[in-house]
Amino acid sequence: MRAGLLKYILVFENPVEVKSPTGAVNKEYKEVFRCRAQRVKQTLLATDENAHEQFIGHTITMQVHKYPQIKYGCRVRYADSVWEIKMIEPTGNELTLTLKKIDV
C-alpha cells in the first residue's frame, strides 16, 4: 500500500460506559483513534465495469495499516456516516476492513 493512495480519514470510536449525575449508566462512543485509509473496490468478476457497488451502498471495504486500536466492537466514522466493523482481514502489515453502514 502506497502512502499516496491513503486519501480517506477514518475515525474509530470505542463504547464507554458513562454514569450520569442521577446514577443512570449509558453507553457512549468516544473517539479513540484516527488513521488514513484506501478504499478497495468490490468486484465479483475481473472486469473493468462494476455496477455491483452502485447497488450495494451500505457495505464498503477499506484498507489501512495495522494498528492495535482497530478491533471488533469499534465504530467507524467516515463520509458523514457511522459504520460497524463486520470483518477484519490481516495481511502482513495491513488490515482490510469490511464496514457496514448503521443508522444512529
C-alpha distances in whole Angstrom, upper triangle without the diagonal:
4,7,9,7,8,12,14,15,16,20,20,24,26,30,32,36,38,42,44,47,49,48,45,42,39,35,33,30,28,25,24,20,18,14,12,10,8,11,11,14,17,19,22,22,20,22,21,23,22,25,24,22,25,27,25,24,24,21,18,14,12,8,8,8,12,15,18,19,18,20,23,25,23,23,21,22,20,21,25,25,25,23,23,21,22,19,17,15,13,11,11,10,8,11,11,14,17,19,23,25,28,31,32
4,5,6,7,11,13,15,17,20,22,25,28,31,34,38,39,43,45,48,50,49,47,43,41,37,35,31,29,26,24,21,18,14,11,10,9,12,13,16,19,21,24,25,22,23,22,24,24,26,26,23,26,29,27,26,26,24,20,17,14,11,11,10,14,17,20,21,20,23,25,28,25,25,22,23,20,22,25,26,26,24,25,23,25,22,20,18,17,15,14,12,11,14,14,17,20,21,25,26,30,32,33
4,5,6,9,11,13,15,18,20,23,26,30,32,36,37,41,43,46,48,47,45,42,39,35,33,29,27,23,22,18,15,12,9,9,9,13,14,18,21,23,27,27,25,26,24,26,25,28,27,24,27,29,27,26,26,24,20,17,14,12,10,10,14,16,19,20,19,22,25,27,24,24,21,21,19,20,23,24,25,23,25,23,25,23,20,20,18,17,16,13,12,15,16,17,20,21,25,26,29,31,32
4,6,7,11,13,16,19,21,25,28,32,34,38,39,43,44,47,49,48,46,43,40,37,34,30,29,25,24,20,17,14,10,10,9,12,14,17,20,22,26,26,24,24,22,24,24,26,26,23,25,28,26,25,26,24,20,18,15,13,13,13,17,19,23,23,21,25,27,29,26,25,22,21,19,19,23,24,25,24,26,24,26,25,23,22,21,19,19,17,15,17,17,19,21,22,25,26,29,31,32
4,6,9,12,14,18,20,23,26,30,32,36,38,41,43,46,48,47,45,42,38,35,32,29,27,24,23,20,16,13,9,8,6,9,10,13,16,19,22,23,21,21,19,21,20,22,22,20,22,24,23,21,22,20,16,14,11,10,10,12,16,18,22,21,20,23,25,26,24,23,19,19,16,17,21,21,22,21,23,21,23,22,20,19,18,17,18,16,13,15,14,16,18,19,22,23,26,28,29
4,6,8,10,14,16,20,23,26,29,33,34,38,39,42,44,43,41,38,35,31,29,25,24,20,20,16,13,9,5,5,5,8,11,14,17,20,23,25,23,24,22,23,22,24,23,20,22,24,22,21,21,19,15,13,10,9,8,10,13,15,19,18,17,20,22,23,21,20,16,16,13,15,18,19,19,18,20,19,21,20,18,18,17,17,17,15,12,13,13,14,16,17,20,21,24,26,27
4,7,10,13,16,20,23,26,29,33,34,37,38,42,44,43,41,38,34,31,28,24,23,20,20,17,13,10,7,6,6,8,12,14,17,20,24,25,24,24,22,22,21,23,22,19,20,23,21,19,20,18,15,14,11,11,11,13,17,18,21,20,18,21,23,24,21,19,16,15,12,12,15,17,18,18,20,19,22,21,20,20,20,20,21,18,16,16,15,15,17,17,20,20,22,25,25
4,7,10,13,16,20,23,26,29,30,34,35,38,40,39,37,34,31,27,24,21,20,17,17,14,10,8,5,5,6,8,11,14,17,20,24,25,25,25,23,23,21,22,21,18,19,22,20,17,17,16,13,12,9,10,10,13,16,16,19,18,16,19,20,21,18,16,12,11,8,9,12,13,14,14,17,16,19,19,18,19,19,20,21,18,15,15,14,13,15,14,16,16,19,21,21
4,7,10,13,17,20,22,26,27,30,32,35,37,36,34,31,28,24,21,18,16,13,13,10,7,6,5,6,9,10,14,17,19,23,26,28,28,28,26,26,24,25,24,20,22,24,21,19,18,17,14,14,11,11,10,12,15,14,17,15,14,17,19,19,15,14,10,9,7,9,11,12,13,13,15,15,18,19,17,19,19,20,21,18,16,15,15,14,15,14,16,16,18,20,20
4,6,10,13,16,19,23,24,28,29,32,34,33,31,28,25,21,18,15,14,11,11,8,6,6,6,7,10,11,14,17,19,22,25,28,28,28,27,27,25,25,23,20,22,23,20,17,16,15,13,12,9,11,9,12,13,13,15,12,11,13,15,15,12,10,6,6,5,9,11,11,10,10,12,12,15,16,15,17,17,19,20,18,15,13,13,11,13,11,14,13,15,17,17
4,7,10,13,16,19,20,24,25,29,31,29,27,24,21,18,15,11,10,7,8,6,5,7,9,10,14,15,18,20,22,26,28,31,31,32,31,30,28,28,26,23,24,25,22,19,18,17,15,15,13,14,12,14,15,13,14,11,10,13,14,14,10,8,5,5,7,10,11,11,10,10,12,12,16,17,16,19,19,21,22,19,17,15,15,13,15,13,15,14,15,17,16
4,7,10,13,17,18,22,24,27,29,27,25,22,19,16,13,9,8,6,6,5,6,8,11,12,15,16,18,21,22,26,28,31,32,33,32,32,29,29,27,24,26,26,23,20,18,17,15,15,13,14,12,14,13,11,12,8,7,9,11,10,6,6,5,7,9,13,13,12,10,10,10,10,14,15,14,17,17,20,21,19,16,14,15,12,14,12,14,14,14,16,15
4,7,9,13,14,18,20,23,25,24,21,18,15,12,9,6,5,4,5,7,9,12,15,16,19,19,22,24,25,29,31,34,35,36,35,34,32,31,29,26,28,27,24,22,19,18,18,18,16,17,16,17,16,14,13,10,9,10,11,9,6,5,6,8,11,15,14,13,10,10,10,11,15,16,16,19,20,23,24,22,20,17,18,15,16,14,15,14,14,15,14
4,6,10,12,16,18,22,23,21,19,16,13,10,8,5,6,7,6,9,12,15,18,19,22,22,24,27,27,30,32,36,37,38,38,37,34,34,31,28,30,30,26,24,21,20,20,20,19,19,18,19,17,14,13,9,10,9,10,7,5,7,9,11,15,18,17,16,12,12,11,12,15,16,16,19,20,23,25,22,21,18,19,16,17,15,16,16,15,17,15
4,7,9,13,15,19,20,18,16,12,10,6,6,4,7,9,10,13,16,18,21,22,25,25,27,29,29,33,34,38,39,40,40,39,36,35,33,30,31,31,27,25,22,22,22,22,21,23,21,22,21,18,16,13,13,12,11,8,7,8,12,13,17,20,19,17,13,14,12,13,16,18,18,22,23,26,28,26,24,21,22,19,19,17,17,17,15,16,14
4,6,10,13,16,17,15,13,10,8,6,5,6,7,10,11,14,17,20,24,25,28,28,30,33,33,36,38,41,43,44,44,43,40,39,36,34,35,34,31,29,26,25,26,26,25,26,24,25,23,20,18,14,16,15,14,11,11,12,15,16,20,23,21,20,16,17,16,17,20,22,22,25,26,29,30,28,27,24,25,22,23,21,21,21,18,19,16
4,7,10,13,14,12,10,6,6,5,6,9,10,13,14,18,21,24,27,28,31,32,34,36,36,39,41,44,46,47,47,46,42,42,39,36,38,36,33,31,28,28,29,29,28,29,28,28,27,24,21,18,19,18,17,14,14,15,18,19,23,26,24,22,19,20,18,20,22,24,25,28,29,33,34,32,30,28,29,25,26,24,23,23,20,20,17
4,6,10,11,9,8,6,5,6,7,10,10,14,15,19,22,25,29,30,33,33,36,38,38,42,43,47,48,49,49,48,44,44,41,38,39,38,35,33,30,30,31,31,30,32,30,31,29,26,24,20,22,21,20,17,17,17,20,20,24,27,24,23,20,22,21,23,25,27,28,31,32,36,37,34,33,30,31,28,29,26,26,25,22,21,18
4,7,8,6,6,4,6,9,10,13,14,18,19,23,26,29,32,34,37,37,39,42,42,45,47,50,52,53,52,51,48,47,44,41,42,41,38,36,33,33,34,35,34,35,34,34,33,29,27,24,25,24,24,20,20,21,23,24,28,30,28,26,24,25,24,26,29,31,31,35,36,39,40,38,37,34,35,32,32,30,29,28,25,24,21
4,5,5,5,6,8,11,11,15,16,19,21,25,27,31,34,35,39,39,41,43,43,47,48,52,53,54,54,52,49,48,45,42,43,42,39,37,34,35,35,37,36,37,36,37,35,32,30,27,28,27,27,23,23,22,25,25,29,31,28,27,24,26,26,28,31,33,34,37,38,42,43,41,39,37,37,34,34,31,30,29,26,24,21
4,5,8,10,11,15,15,18,19,22,24,28,30,34,37,39,42,42,45,47,47,50,52,56,57,58,57,56,53,51,49,46,47,46,43,40,37,38,39,40,39,41,39,40,39,35,33,30,31,31,30,27,26,26,28,28,32,34,31,30,28,30,30,32,35,37,37,41,42,45,46,44,42,40,41,38,38,35,34,32,29,28,24
4,6,9,11,15,16,20,21,25,26,30,33,36,39,41,44,44,46,48,48,51,53,56,58,59,58,57,53,52,49,47,47,46,43,41,38,39,40,41,41,42,41,42,40,37,35,32,33,32,31,27,27,27,30,30,33,35,32,31,29,31,30,33,35,38,38,42,43,47,48,46,44,42,42,39,39,36,35,33,30,28,24
4,6,10,13,15,19,20,23,25,29,31,35,38,39,42,42,44,46,46,50,51,55,56,57,57,56,52,51,48,46,46,45,42,40,37,38,39,40,39,41,39,40,38,35,33,30,31,30,29,25,25,26,29,29,33,35,32,31,28,30,29,31,33,35,36,40,41,44,45,43,42,39,40,37,37,34,33,32,29,27,24
4,6,10,12,16,18,22,23,27,30,33,36,37,40,40,42,43,43,46,48,51,53,54,54,52,49,48,45,42,43,42,39,37,33,34,36,37,37,38,37,38,36,33,31,28,29,27,26,22,23,23,26,26,30,32,29,28,25,27,26,28,30,32,33,37,38,42,43,42,40,37,37,34,34,31,30,28,25,24,21
4,7,10,13,15,19,20,24,27,30,33,34,37,37,38,40,40,43,45,48,50,51,51,50,46,45,42,40,41,39,36,34,31,31,33,34,33,35,33,34,33,30,27,24,25,24,22,19,19,20,23,24,27,30,27,25,22,24,22,24,26,29,30,34,35,38,40,38,36,33,34,31,31,28,27,26,23,22,19
4,6,10,12,16,18,21,24,27,30,31,34,33,35,37,37,40,41,45,47,48,47,46,43,41,39,36,37,36,33,31,27,28,29,30,30,32,31,32,30,28,26,22,23,21,20,16,16,16,19,20,24,26,23,22,19,20,19,21,24,26,27,31,32,36,38,36,34,31,31,28,27,25,24,22,19,18,15
4,7,10,13,15,18,21,24,27,27,30,30,32,34,33,37,38,42,43,44,44,43,39,38,36,33,34,33,30,28,24,25,26,27,26,28,27,28,27,24,22,19,19,18,16,13,13,13,16,17,21,23,21,19,16,17,16,18,20,23,24,27,29,32,34,32,30,27,27,24,24,21,20,19,16,16,13
4,6,10,12,15,18,21,24,25,27,27,30,32,32,35,37,40,42,43,42,41,38,37,34,31,32,32,29,26,23,23,24,25,24,26,25,26,25,22,21,17,18,17,16,13,12,11,14,14,18,20,18,16,13,15,15,17,20,22,23,27,28,31,33,30,28,26,26,23,23,20,19,18,15,15,12
4,7,9,12,14,17,20,21,24,24,26,28,29,32,34,38,39,40,39,38,35,34,32,29,30,29,26,24,21,21,21,22,21,23,21,22,22,19,18,14,14,14,14,11,9,8,10,11,15,17,16,14,11,12,12,14,17,20,20,24,25,28,29,27,25,22,22,19,20,17,17,16,14,14,11
4,6,9,12,15,18,20,23,24,27,29,30,33,36,39,40,41,40,39,36,36,33,30,32,31,28,26,23,23,22,23,21,22,20,21,21,18,17,13,14,15,15,12,10,9,11,11,15,18,16,15,13,14,14,16,19,21,21,24,25,28,29,26,24,22,23,20,21,18,19,18,17,17,14
4,6,8,12,15,17,20,21,24,27,28,32,34,37,38,38,37,37,34,34,32,29,30,30,27,25,22,22,21,21,19,20,17,18,18,15,15,11,12,14,15,13,10,9,9,9,13,16,15,14,12,14,14,15,19,20,19,22,23,25,26,23,21,20,21,18,20,17,19,18,17,18,16
4,7,10,14,16,20,21,24,27,28,31,34,37,37,38,37,37,35,35,33,29,31,32,28,26,24,23,21,21,18,18,16,16,15,12,11,8,9,11,13,12,9,10,10,11,14,18,17,17,15,15,15,15,18,19,18,21,20,23,23,20,19,18,19,17,19,17,19,19,19,21,19
4,7,10,13,16,18,21,24,26,29,32,34,35,36,35,35,32,33,31,28,30,30,27,25,23,21,20,19,16,15,13,13,12,9,10,7,8,11,14,14,10,11,10,11,13,16,17,16,15,15,15,14,18,18,16,19,18,21,21,18,16,15,17,15,18,16,19,19,19,21,20
4,7,10,14,16,19,22,24,27,30,33,32,33,32,32,30,31,29,25,27,28,26,23,21,20,18,17,14,14,11,11,12,10,12,10,10,13,16,16,12,12,9,10,11,14,15,15,14,14,15,15,18,19,17,19,18,20,20,17,15,15,16,14,17,16,18,18,19,21,20
4,7,10,13,16,19,21,25,28,30,30,30,29,30,28,29,27,24,26,27,25,22,21,19,17,15,11,11,8,8,10,9,12,10,10,14,16,17,14,13,11,11,11,14,16,16,15,15,16,15,18,18,15,17,16,17,18,14,12,12,13,13,16,15,18,19,20,23,22
4,7,10,13,17,19,22,26,28,27,28,26,27,25,26,25,22,24,26,23,21,20,18,15,13,10,9,7,8,11,11,15,14,13,16,18,19,16,15,12,12,11,13,15,16,16,15,17,16,19,18,16,17,16,17,17,14,12,12,13,13,15,15,18,19,21,23,23
4,7,9,13,15,19,22,24,23,24,23,23,21,23,21,18,21,22,20,18,18,16,12,10,6,6,5,8,11,12,15,14,12,15,17,19,16,15,12,12,10,12,15,16,16,14,16,14,16,16,14,14,14,15,16,13,10,10,10,10,12,13,16,17,20,22,23
4,6,10,13,16,19,21,20,20,19,20,18,20,19,16,18,20,18,17,17,15,11,9,6,5,7,10,13,15,18,18,15,18,19,21,19,17,14,14,12,13,17,17,17,15,17,16,17,16,15,14,15,14,16,14,11,11,9,10,12,13,16,17,20,23,24
4,7,9,13,16,18,17,18,16,17,15,16,15,12,15,17,15,13,14,12,8,6,5,6,9,13,15,17,20,19,16,18,19,21,19,17,14,14,11,12,16,15,16,14,16,14,16,15,14,14,16,16,18,17,13,12,10,10,10,11,14,15,18,21,23
4,6,9,13,14,14,15,14,15,13,15,13,11,14,16,14,13,14,11,8,5,6,7,10,14,16,18,21,21,18,19,20,22,20,19,16,17,14,15,19,18,18,16,17,15,15,14,14,13,14,14,17,16,13,12,9,9,10,11,14,16,20,23,25
4,6,10,11,11,12,11,11,9,11,10,8,11,13,12,12,14,11,8,7,9,10,14,17,20,22,25,24,21,22,22,24,22,21,18,19,16,16,20,19,19,17,18,17,17,16,16,15,17,17,20,20,16,15,12,12,11,13,15,16,20,23,25
4,7,9,10,11,12,11,8,10,8,7,10,11,9,11,12,9,8,7,10,12,16,19,21,23,25,25,21,22,21,23,22,21,19,20,17,18,21,19,20,17,17,16,15,14,15,15,17,17,21,21,17,16,12,12,10,12,13,16,19,22,25
4,6,7,8,9,9,7,9,7,8,11,12,11,13,15,13,11,11,14,15,19,22,23,26,28,28,25,25,24,26,26,25,23,24,21,21,24,23,23,20,21,19,18,17,18,17,19,19,22,23,20,18,15,15,13,16,17,19,22,25,28
4,7,9,11,11,8,10,8,10,13,13,12,15,17,14,14,13,17,18,22,25,26,29,31,31,27,27,26,28,28,27,25,26,24,24,27,25,25,22,22,21,19,18,19,18,21,20,24,25,22,20,17,17,15,17,18,20,24,27,30
4,6,9,9,8,11,10,12,15,16,15,18,20,18,17,16,19,20,24,26,28,31,33,33,30,30,29,31,31,30,28,29,27,27,30,28,29,26,26,24,22,21,22,20,23,22,25,27,24,22,19,20,18,21,22,24,27,30,33
4,7,9,9,12,12,14,16,18,18,20,22,19,18,17,19,19,23,25,27,30,33,33,30,30,30,33,32,31,29,30,27,27,31,29,30,27,28,26,24,22,23,21,23,21,24,26,23,22,19,21,20,22,23,26,29,32,35
4,6,7,10,11,13,15,17,17,19,22,20,19,18,20,21,25,27,29,32,35,35,32,32,32,34,33,32,30,30,27,27,30,29,30,28,29,27,26,25,25,24,26,24,27,28,25,24,21,23,21,23,24,26,30,32,35
4,6,10,12,13,14,17,17,19,22,20,18,18,20,20,24,27,29,32,35,35,32,33,33,35,33,32,29,29,26,25,28,28,29,27,29,28,27,26,26,25,26,25,27,28,25,25,22,23,22,23,24,26,29,32,35
4,7,9,10,11,13,15,16,20,18,17,18,20,21,25,28,30,33,36,35,32,33,32,34,33,31,28,28,25,24,27,26,28,26,27,27,26,25,26,25,28,26,29,30,27,26,22,23,21,22,23,24,28,30,33
4,5,7,8,10,11,13,16,15,14,15,17,19,23,26,28,31,33,33,29,30,29,31,30,28,25,25,22,21,24,23,25,23,24,24,22,22,23,23,25,25,28,28,25,23,20,20,18,19,19,20,24,26,29
4,6,5,7,9,11,14,14,14,16,18,21,25,28,30,32,34,34,30,30,29,30,29,27,25,25,22,21,23,22,24,22,23,24,22,23,25,24,27,27,30,31,27,25,22,21,19,19,18,19,22,24,28
4,5,6,6,9,12,11,11,13,16,19,23,26,28,30,32,31,27,27,26,27,27,25,23,23,21,20,22,21,22,19,21,20,19,19,21,21,24,25,28,29,25,23,19,18,15,16,15,17,20,22,25
4,5,5,6,9,9,9,11,14,17,20,24,25,27,29,28,25,25,24,25,24,22,20,20,17,16,19,17,18,16,18,18,17,18,20,20,23,23,27,27,23,21,17,16,13,13,13,14,17,20,23
4,6,6,10,11,11,14,17,20,23,27,29,30,32,31,28,28,27,27,26,23,21,21,18,16,18,17,19,18,20,21,20,21,23,24,27,27,30,30,26,24,21,19,17,16,15,15,18,20,23
4,6,9,10,12,15,18,21,24,28,30,31,33,31,28,28,26,26,26,23,21,21,19,18,19,17,19,17,19,20,19,20,23,24,27,28,31,31,27,25,21,19,16,15,14,14,16,18,22
4,6,6,8,11,15,18,21,25,26,28,29,28,24,24,22,23,22,20,18,19,17,16,18,15,16,14,15,16,15,16,19,20,23,25,28,28,24,21,18,16,13,12,10,11,14,16,19
4,6,7,11,14,17,20,24,25,26,28,26,23,23,21,21,20,18,16,15,13,12,14,12,13,12,14,15,15,17,19,21,24,25,28,28,24,21,18,15,12,11,9,8,12,13,17
4,7,10,13,17,19,23,24,25,26,24,20,20,18,18,17,14,13,14,12,12,13,10,11,9,10,12,12,14,17,19,22,24,27,27,23,20,17,14,11,8,6,5,8,10,14
4,7,10,14,16,20,21,22,23,22,18,18,16,17,16,14,13,14,12,13,15,12,11,9,10,10,9,11,14,15,19,20,24,23,20,16,13,10,7,6,5,6,10,13,16
4,7,10,13,17,18,19,21,20,16,17,16,17,16,14,12,13,11,11,14,12,12,9,10,10,10,11,12,14,17,18,21,20,17,14,10,8,6,5,7,8,12,15,18
4,7,10,14,15,17,19,18,15,15,15,17,15,14,12,14,12,13,16,14,14,11,11,10,10,9,10,11,13,14,17,17,13,10,7,6,5,6,9,11,15,18,20
4,7,10,12,14,16,16,12,14,15,17,15,14,11,12,11,13,16,14,14,11,12,10,12,11,10,11,12,13,15,14,10,8,6,5,7,8,11,13,16,19,21
4,7,9,12,15,15,12,14,15,18,16,16,13,15,13,15,19,18,17,14,15,12,14,12,10,9,10,10,12,11,7,6,4,6,9,11,14,16,20,23,24
4,6,8,12,12,10,12,15,17,15,15,13,14,13,16,19,18,17,15,15,13,15,13,10,11,10,10,11,9,6,5,7,8,11,12,16,18,21,24,24
4,6,10,11,10,13,16,18,16,17,15,17,16,19,22,21,20,18,18,15,17,15,12,11,10,10,9,6,4,6,9,10,14,16,19,21,24,27,27
4,7,9,8,10,14,16,15,17,15,18,18,21,24,23,21,19,18,15,16,14,10,10,8,9,8,5,5,6,9,11,14,16,20,22,24,27,27
4,5,6,9,13,15,13,15,14,17,18,21,23,22,20,18,17,14,17,15,12,13,11,12,12,9,9,8,12,12,16,17,20,22,23,26,26
4,5,7,11,13,12,15,15,18,19,23,24,23,21,19,17,15,17,15,12,13,12,14,14,11,11,11,14,14,17,18,21,23,23,26,26
4,6,10,11,9,11,12,15,17,20,21,20,17,16,15,13,16,15,12,15,14,16,17,14,13,12,14,13,16,16,19,20,21,23,22
4,7,9,7,10,10,13,15,18,20,18,15,13,12,9,12,11,9,11,11,14,15,13,11,9,11,9,12,12,15,17,18,21,21
4,6,6,9,11,14,16,20,21,19,16,13,11,8,10,9,8,11,11,15,16,15,13,10,12,10,12,12,15,17,17,20,20
4,6,9,11,14,17,20,21,18,15,12,9,6,8,8,8,11,13,17,19,18,16,12,13,10,11,11,13,15,15,18,18
4,7,10,13,16,19,19,17,13,11,8,7,9,11,11,15,17,20,22,21,19,16,16,13,13,12,12,14,13,16,15
4,7,10,13,16,16,14,10,9,7,7,10,11,11,15,16,20,21,20,18,15,15,12,12,11,12,13,12,15,14
4,7,10,13,13,10,7,6,5,7,10,12,13,17,18,21,23,21,19,16,15,12,12,9,10,10,9,12,11
4,6,10,10,8,6,5,6,7,11,13,13,16,18,20,22,20,17,14,14,10,11,8,10,9,10,12,12
4,7,7,6,5,6,9,11,14,16,16,19,21,23,25,22,19,17,16,13,13,10,11,10,10,12,11
4,6,6,7,7,11,12,15,16,17,19,21,22,24,22,19,17,15,13,13,10,11,10,12,13,13
4,5,8,10,13,15,18,19,20,22,24,25,27,25,22,20,18,15,15,12,13,11,13,14,14
4,7,10,14,16,19,21,22,24,26,28,30,28,24,22,21,18,17,14,14,11,12,12,11
4,6,10,13,15,18,19,22,24,26,29,27,23,21,19,16,15,11,10,7,8,8,9
4,7,10,13,16,17,20,22,25,27,25,22,19,18,14,13,9,9,6,6,7,7
4,7,9,12,13,17,19,22,24,23,19,16,14,11,9,6,5,4,6,9,10
4,6,9,11,15,17,20,23,22,19,15,14,10,9,5,5,6,7,10,11
4,6,7,11,14,17,19,19,15,12,10,7,6,5,7,9,10,14,15
4,7,10,13,17,20,20,17,13,11,8,6,6,7,10,11,15,17
4,6,10,13,16,16,14,10,8,6,5,7,9,13,15,19,20
4,6,10,13,13,10,6,6,5,7,9,12,15,17,21,22
4,7,10,11,8,6,5,6,8,12,15,18,21,24,26
4,6,7,6,5,6,9,12,15,18,21,23,27,28
4,6,5,6,8,11,14,17,21,24,26,30,31
4,6,8,11,14,17,20,24,27,29,33,33
4,7,10,13,17,19,23,26,28,31,32
4,7,10,13,16,20,22,25,28,29
4,6,10,12,16,19,21,25,25
4,7,10,13,16,19,23,24
4,6,10,13,15,19,20
4,7,10,13,17,19
4,7,9,13,15
4,6,10,13
4,7,10
4,6
4
